[in-house]
Amino acid sequence: MGRRAAGDQKLSKAYSFRLPEDQAAELNAKIAESGLDASVFLRDFVLKNKTTVVARPKASLEKRRMQFVINKAGNNLNQIAHMLNTANKTNRLTDQLFQQATAGLQEIAKYMKAALDHVD
């Protein structure tokens, strides 16, 4: 049974062709840049005469490193928030201290997101 396309039509007819290694590498690079599945890319290319590939710019090494660090810090902030919430619900924390700590975590998260927006 064939797969279904976005228009819910059955994809039943297969086409194939061969390329030399250098052209195959070039085509694979274009497919990768597009972010699309190879069959979707080729259908769009052939049926809609799409000949340009619009790729989003790749993040710099600095931005990828910042994303990694911010993700790790975000996980830690989430763990802290969970512990604060548990402490607050079991009355081991005053409401005032809980509100201050929560506001502090939100402020840290806001600055981390802003820092990431200013890279690249």
Residue frames as qw, qx, qy, qz and C-alpha x, y, z in Angstrom:
[[0.000, 0.890, 0.457, 0.000, 0.00, 0.00, 0.00],
 [0.419, 0.489, -0.019, 0.764, 1.37, 3.44, -0.90],
 [0.249, -0.336, -0.434, 0.798, 1.89, 6.31, 1.48],
 [0.114, 0.853, 0.508, 0.043, -0.41, 9.31, 1.56],
 [0.345, 0.327, 0.031, 0.879, 0.57, 12.78, 0.38],
 [0.012, 0.159, 0.390, -0.907, -0.52, 15.99, 2.08],
 [0.488, 0.058, -0.224, -0.841, -3.61, 16.11, -0.18],
 [0.676, -0.062, 0.627, -0.382, -4.50, 12.61, 1.07],
 [0.797, 0.461, -0.259, -0.290, -3.81, 11.08, -2.34],
 [0.928, -0.211, 0.273, 0.144, -2.10, 7.72, -2.45],
 [0.081, 0.782, -0.555, -0.273, 1.58, 7.91, -3.47],
 [0.915, 0.058, 0.393, -0.078, 1.69, 4.86, -5.71],
 [0.765, 0.609, -0.022, 0.210, 4.03, 5.67, -8.60],
 [0.606, -0.633, 0.240, 0.418, 7.79, 5.56, -7.98],
 [0.593, 0.781, -0.131, 0.147, 10.42, 7.19, -10.21],
 [0.711, -0.552, 0.227, 0.372, 14.14, 6.70, -9.94],
 [0.570, 0.786, -0.167, 0.172, 17.28, 7.98, -11.64],
 [0.836, -0.255, -0.033, 0.484, 21.02, 7.70, -11.18],
 [0.097, 0.981, -0.149, 0.080, 23.63, 10.41, -10.67],
 [0.660, 0.353, -0.450, 0.487, 27.40, 10.48, -10.55],
 [0.578, -0.404, -0.502, 0.501, 28.86, 10.83, -7.04],
 [0.222, -0.053, -0.099, 0.969, 29.60, 14.56, -7.34],
 [0.323, -0.309, -0.347, -0.824, 26.07, 15.41, -8.53],
 [0.627, -0.464, -0.623, -0.062, 24.52, 13.16, -5.89],
 [0.472, -0.288, -0.417, 0.722, 26.54, 14.98, -3.21],
 [0.013, -0.093, -0.092, -0.991, 25.36, 18.33, -4.58],
 [0.500, -0.397, -0.513, -0.573, 21.71, 17.20, -4.59],
 [0.632, -0.420, -0.603, 0.246, 22.01, 15.78, -1.06],
 [0.301, -0.127, -0.267, 0.907, 23.47, 19.10, 0.13],
 [0.245, -0.221, -0.243, -0.912, 20.52, 21.00, -1.35],
 [0.619, -0.426, -0.603, -0.267, 18.03, 18.59, 0.22],
 [0.564, -0.328, -0.527, 0.545, 19.75, 18.94, 3.60],
 [0.125, 0.012, -0.085, 0.988, 19.75, 22.74, 3.34],
 [0.373, -0.348, -0.425, -0.748, 16.03, 22.76, 2.58],
 [0.293, -0.150, 0.687, -0.648, 15.15, 20.86, 5.75],
 [0.793, 0.137, -0.033, -0.593, 12.66, 18.78, 3.76],
 [0.787, -0.048, 0.614, 0.024, 12.38, 15.05, 3.27],
 [0.222, -0.267, 0.678, 0.648, 14.08, 14.00, -0.01],
 [0.194, 0.429, 0.828, 0.305, 10.83, 12.88, -1.66],
 [0.037, 0.867, 0.409, -0.283, 9.01, 16.09, -0.66],
 [0.181, -0.663, 0.301, 0.661, 11.93, 18.18, -1.92],
 [0.215, -0.071, 0.774, 0.591, 12.02, 16.36, -5.27],
 [0.166, 0.636, 0.748, 0.088, 8.23, 16.50, -5.75],
 [0.014, -0.883, -0.187, 0.430, 8.25, 20.25, -5.10],
 [0.233, -0.521, 0.490, 0.659, 11.24, 20.71, -7.36],
 [0.197, 0.099, 0.833, 0.508, 9.81, 18.76, -10.29],
 [0.064, 0.632, 0.761, 0.133, 6.10, 19.54, -10.07],
 [0.085, -0.925, -0.289, 0.233, 6.24, 23.15, -8.92],
 [0.595, 0.626, -0.028, 0.503, 9.44, 24.11, -10.79],
 [0.445, -0.888, 0.112, 0.035, 11.07, 25.20, -7.55],
 [0.790, 0.421, -0.198, 0.399, 14.68, 25.81, -8.43],
 [0.092, 0.642, -0.427, 0.631, 15.87, 27.84, -5.45],
 [0.658, -0.340, -0.624, 0.249, 16.59, 26.51, -2.01],
 [0.194, -0.748, 0.150, -0.617, 15.82, 28.84, 0.86],
 [0.720, -0.184, -0.583, 0.329, 17.71, 27.71, 3.91],
 [0.406, -0.908, -0.046, -0.089, 17.74, 29.31, 7.31],
 [0.275, 0.744, -0.525, 0.309, 21.17, 30.55, 8.32],
 [0.801, -0.142, -0.528, 0.242, 23.22, 28.14, 10.37],
 [0.490, -0.871, 0.006, -0.048, 23.88, 29.14, 13.96],
 [0.301, 0.729, -0.544, 0.286, 27.42, 30.13, 14.76],
 [0.632, 0.005, -0.700, 0.331, 29.55, 28.00, 17.06],
 [0.021, 0.139, -0.475, 0.869, 29.14, 30.65, 19.76],
 [0.604, -0.145, -0.031, -0.783, 25.34, 30.53, 19.50],
 [0.814, -0.060, -0.554, -0.162, 25.28, 26.71, 19.59],
 [0.449, 0.063, -0.674, 0.584, 27.47, 26.76, 22.70],
 [0.225, -0.135, 0.318, -0.911, 25.22, 29.34, 24.34],
 [0.737, -0.132, -0.298, -0.592, 22.15, 27.28, 23.50],
 [0.718, -0.029, -0.677, 0.160, 23.74, 24.24, 25.13],
 [0.240, 0.054, -0.581, 0.776, 24.68, 26.16, 28.29],
 [0.406, -0.123, 0.101, -0.900, 21.30, 27.87, 28.50],
 [0.772, -0.131, -0.491, -0.381, 19.50, 24.54, 28.07],
 [0.595, -0.054, -0.693, 0.403, 21.55, 23.03, 30.90],
 [0.020, 0.051, -0.417, 0.907, 20.92, 26.07, 33.10],
 [0.561, -0.158, -0.200, -0.787, 17.22, 25.96, 32.23],
 [0.739, -0.165, -0.649, -0.069, 17.04, 22.37, 33.42],
 [0.403, -0.062, -0.612, 0.678, 18.67, 23.38, 36.69],
 [0.229, -0.104, 0.143, -0.957, 16.27, 26.31, 37.09],
 [0.692, -0.193, -0.437, -0.541, 13.35, 23.94, 36.52],
 [0.656, -0.149, -0.691, 0.264, 14.69, 21.61, 39.23],
 [0.150, -0.003, -0.446, 0.882, 15.02, 24.55, 41.62],
 [0.447, -0.150, -0.116, -0.874, 11.48, 25.70, 40.83],
 [0.729, -0.201, -0.608, -0.240, 10.18, 22.19, 41.47],
 [0.515, -0.134, -0.650, 0.543, 11.94, 22.04, 44.84],
 [0.070, -0.059, 0.235, -0.968, 10.63, 25.49, 45.78],
 [0.593, -0.197, -0.342, -0.702, 7.10, 24.47, 44.87],
 [0.710, -0.207, -0.670, 0.058, 7.37, 21.29, 46.95],
 [0.340, -0.072, -0.533, 0.771, 8.77, 23.22, 49.91],
 [0.264, -0.125, 0.025, -0.956, 5.98, 25.79, 49.61],
 [0.684, -0.225, -0.466, -0.513, 3.23, 23.16, 49.49],
 [0.724, -0.252, -0.601, 0.227, 4.60, 21.38, 52.57],
 [0.335, -0.920, -0.090, -0.181, 4.79, 24.70, 54.49],
 [0.778, -0.297, -0.001, 0.553, 8.59, 24.57, 54.77],
 [0.338, 0.142, 0.206, 0.908, 8.78, 27.94, 53.05],
 [0.126, 0.577, 0.401, -0.700, 7.00, 31.21, 53.73],
 [0.507, 0.723, 0.464, 0.069, 4.81, 32.63, 50.99],
 [0.055, 0.962, -0.153, -0.219, 6.94, 35.76, 50.86],
 [0.366, -0.537, 0.685, 0.328, 10.17, 33.80, 50.37],
 [0.593, 0.288, 0.730, 0.182, 8.48, 31.60, 47.78],
 [0.384, 0.883, 0.265, -0.051, 7.30, 34.65, 45.80],
 [0.091, -0.879, 0.383, 0.269, 10.77, 36.23, 45.94],
 [0.487, -0.283, 0.772, 0.294, 12.48, 33.03, 44.80],
 [0.567, 0.516, 0.633, 0.110, 9.99, 32.51, 41.98],
 [0.253, 0.956, 0.043, -0.140, 10.41, 36.09, 40.80],
 [0.267, -0.718, 0.565, 0.304, 14.19, 35.63, 40.87],
 [0.566, 0.022, 0.780, 0.265, 14.00, 32.49, 38.74],
 [0.481, 0.752, 0.449, 0.031, 11.75, 34.24, 36.23],
 [0.038, 0.950, -0.199, -0.237, 14.19, 37.14, 36.04],
 [0.418, -0.455, 0.713, 0.332, 17.12, 34.80, 35.40],
 [0.576, 0.346, 0.717, 0.184, 15.17, 33.01, 32.66],
 [0.333, 0.911, 0.215, -0.109, 14.31, 36.35, 31.03],
 [0.097, -0.850, 0.432, 0.285, 17.97, 37.46, 30.96],
 [0.526, -0.188, 0.777, 0.288, 19.10, 34.10, 29.57],
 [0.547, 0.595, 0.578, 0.117, 16.61, 34.32, 26.69],
 [0.176, 0.970, -0.010, -0.165, 17.62, 37.91, 26.00],
 [0.336, -0.646, 0.596, 0.338, 21.30, 36.94, 25.91],
 [0.579, 0.121, 0.761, 0.268, 20.59, 34.23, 23.35],
 [0.429, 0.814, 0.392, -0.014, 18.72, 36.70, 21.13],
 [0.032, 0.953, -0.220, -0.208, 21.81, 38.94, 20.93],
 [0.528, -0.362, 0.677, 0.365, 24.15, 36.28, 19.55],
 [0.485, 0.293, 0.667, 0.483, 24.86, 36.17, 15.79]]
